[in-house]
Amino acid sequence: MLRDYFSVFRPFTLVTVIIGSTFSAVMGLHVRGVDVFSPLSLATIVGIVFSLSSANAMGNALNEFADVNIDRVSKPYRKVVSGKLERDEVIGVAIFTMIISVAVAVIINRLFGLLVILISLFAMMYSLKPFRLKRFLGIGNLSIATPRGFLGVYSAWVAVGGGLADHRILMFGLLLGIYVYFSNITKDIPDVEGDKADGIHTFPVVYGISKASRISSLGYIIPVILLYIAVAIGYISLKYLWLSVLLPIFGYQIYLLWTDPMKKGRGENTLVWTLFYVIFSLLFATYFIITVI
């Protein structure tokens, strides 16, 4: 039973949260000249990672609670539609997780607590009625990209006392938000039939899988253009052009999106969606290295 409860958190999707929040917190501490390996710093990092991971896990559980009609068509193996868990159990787990997440965040500091509450509100509005923002073309992607792209990295940075208007985190948050916005189009590809049945207007539903996948490739093009513009105008330093080392894997992802977006990857995911996690992690690792050297 505990394994069933844990599965509604979709642990695989939390890998990016753990990586992102860890790197962001460490960067924030480093630029302030704080010892990252002091007991207080390590405890703070663990708390940040736990709080943000719990907030995202809560959002996944809410999604499973709300998407029963979609999952009956697209993913009948999920716990609620397969009868292994009741909807009331899932919503109970989600609420408990949210309370723990916010409580830990507030203990770290109040501003971080407010940001975690905001992230949680986005998760609720994305899945739950009467908002159910995922119904609306483009808005659904924005309600995912804002908390899991920009706010995720920004809140971890702020939690350790990083500058609220620091150009390094604002730029990275913007680039990451755009990347998540367009990349999440591919997440909706396997759910086309279920989304149609439930009146959800995703890019694959409205434009078809092929065209939507090509639109998704903008998530690998726009951030690169903005990066070069930011360097050219002096908003960030020249060293950030080292992010260009990721261009080959960006190119491969664009190639897949234009030629074979349905190619199977790990588990229930397509290869392009699996690579999303790989690229996400590489972006963080590269940006981290560039920032701290």
N, C-alpha and C positions, 0 to 999 in steps of 0.2 A: 504493500500500500504506500509506504514512504517513497518508494521508487516511482510510483505513479504520480504522486504529488510533485516530486522533484522534476519529473519530465515536462510538466506544464510550464516550467520556467524556461524550457528549451536551452539547456546548458551550453550547447555549441555556440549559440548566438551571443553568449555572454563573454566569450573569449575576447572579442574586440573591446568590450567595456573594460575588462580587467587590464588589458594591455594599454588602452588609451588613458584610463584614469591613473594608472601607475606612472606612465611616462610623463603625463601632464603635471602630476604632483611633484615628481622628481625634478622636472625642468623648473617649476616654480620655486622650489627650494634652492636649486643650484644658482639661479640668477640672483637670488637674494643673499647668496653666500652662506647659507645655512648648512650645517653638517647633515647630509642626507642619512647617515648611518647612526645618528644619535638615537637613543631609545624613544625620545619624544617624536622625532621625525618618522621613524619606522612605524610607531603606533598610529600616527596621524595618517600615513599613507595607507596602512591596512584599513583604517576606519573609512577613508575616502573610497577605496576600492570596494569595500563591503557595501557601503551606502549606495553608491551608483550602480553596482551590480544588482543589488536588491531592488532598486527602483526600476531597472530594466526588466528584471525577472517578473516583477509585479505587472508590468505592461504586457509581457508575454502571456501571463496567466489570464489577465483581463481579455486579451485577444482570443484565447481559447474559450473563455466563457461566452463571449459575444458572437463568435463566428461559427456557431453550431450548424447553421444552414449551409454555410460555405463548405465546412469540413465534411458534411455528409456527402457532398459531391466530389470534392477534390482530395480530401485527406481523411477517409473514414477510419483510419487506424488511430487517430488521436483519442485521448482518454475519455472525453465526454461523449462523443458520438459512438465510441465503441462500447460504452456502458461501464467502463472501469471506474469512472468518477462521476459524481453528480455535479450539476452546475453550481449548486449551493456550496458544495465543498470547495470548488475552484475559486469562487468569489471570496469565500472565507479565507483561503490561503493568500489570495491577492491582497486583501485588506490588512491581514496580519503582517505580511511582508512590507507593505507600504508604511505601516506604523513604525516598524523596526528601522526601516531605511531612513525615515525622517528623524526619528529620535537620535540615531547615531550622528546624522548630519548636524543637527542642532547642537549636540555635545561638542562637535569639532569647532564650529562657530555659527553664529546666527545667519550670516549672509549665505553660507553654504547650505544651511537648512532651508532658506527661502528658495534657493536655486533648485534644490532637490524636490521641494514641493511643486515648483513650476514644471520640472521634468515629469513628475507624477501626474500633474494636471493634463499635460500634453498626452500622456499615455491613456488616461481615462477618456479624454475627448476624442482621441483617435478611434477607439473601439466602441465606446458605450453610447447608447441613445440617451438624450435626444440629439446629441452632437454628431456622433459617429462620422468624424471628419474623413475617414477612409472612403466614404461614399463618393466624395467629390474629386473630380479630375484635378490633379496638381496639388490641391490642398492637402490631400492625404499624404503625399510625399513630403510636403512642407512640414506637416505635423510630426513626421518621423525624423526628418533631417535636422530640424531645430533642436530637439532635445538630445538626439543620439549623435548629431554632428557637432554643431556649435556649442550648445550648452554643456554637453558632456565634458569636453576638454576645458572649457572656460571655468566651469564650476570647480573642477579639480585644482586648477591653477589658483583660483581665488581662495580656495579652502586653506591653502598653505601660505596665504598672504601675498600672492603675486599681484602685481599692479593691475588695477581694474581696466586701465586703458593701454596696457602694454601692447605695442605693435606686433610683437612676436606671437602672442597667443591670439590676438584678434585676427591677424592674417591667417594663421593656421586654422582657427575656428571657421573662418569664412570659406577657405579652400575645402576643408573637410565637410562642411555643411553642403556645399554644392555637389561634392563627390557623392555623398550619401543620398542626396535628393534624386539624382539621376540614376545612381546604381540601384536604388530600391525599385525601380521599374522592373528589373529582371526578377526581383523577388516575387512579383505578382504573376509571372508567366505561368507557373504550374496551377494557379488558382483561377484561370480564365473562366472555365465553365461554372465553377462555384460562385464566382463574383457576379457573373451574368445572372445567375439564378436569384441572387440576393440583391440585385440592383446596385452593385458597386461599380463605379466608373473609374477603373484604373486605365493606365496608358495601353496595356495589352488588350483590354476589353474594347476601348474606344477606337484604337488605331490598328489593332491586330498585332500579333507577336512580332512579325518581321519589322514593321515600321517602328513599333515601340522599342525594340532592341536597338535600332539605329539611333533613336532619340536618346536612349540611355548612354550611348557612346559619348555624348556631350559632357558627361561627368568626368571623362578623362581628357577632354580637350579644353574646356573653359577654365578649370583650375590652373592648367599649365600657362594659358594666355595671361591670366590674372597674375600669376607668379612673376612672369617676365615683365609685366607692366609695373608691378610693385617694386621690383629691383631697379627698373629703368628710372623711375621717379624718385628713388631713394627712400621709399617707405620701409623696406627691409634691406639688409646688407647683401652685397654681391655673393657672399658665401652660400646663400640659400639656392643659388643656381645648381648646387650639387644635387638637389632633388631631381635633376635631369637624369641621374643614373637610373631612375625608375621608368624612363620613357620606353625602353624595350618591352617591359611587361605591360605597360599601358597599351602599346601598339598591339600586342598579342590579344589583349582583352577586347580591343576595338575590332580586331579581325574576327574573333569569335562572335561578337555581337552582330556583325554584318553577314557572317556566313553560316554559323551553326549555334544559335542561341539556346537551342534545346538540348545540346549535348549533355549527357548525364555526368554528374560529378559525384560528390560524396553523399550517401544516404538519399534523402528526398530532394536534395538540391541539384540544380543544374551546375555545370562546370563554371559558367560565368558567375553564378552566385557564390560558389565555393571560392573562386579566385577573388571575389570582393573582399573576403576576410583576409586572404593572404596579402592583397595590396594594401588594405587598411592597416595591417600590422607593419608592413614595410614602410608605409608613409610615416607612421609614428616613430619607428626606430630611426629612420633617416633624419627626420626633422629634429628628433631628440639629439642625435649625434652632432648635427650641424649647430644647434643652439648652444650646447654645453662646451664645445671646443673653442 
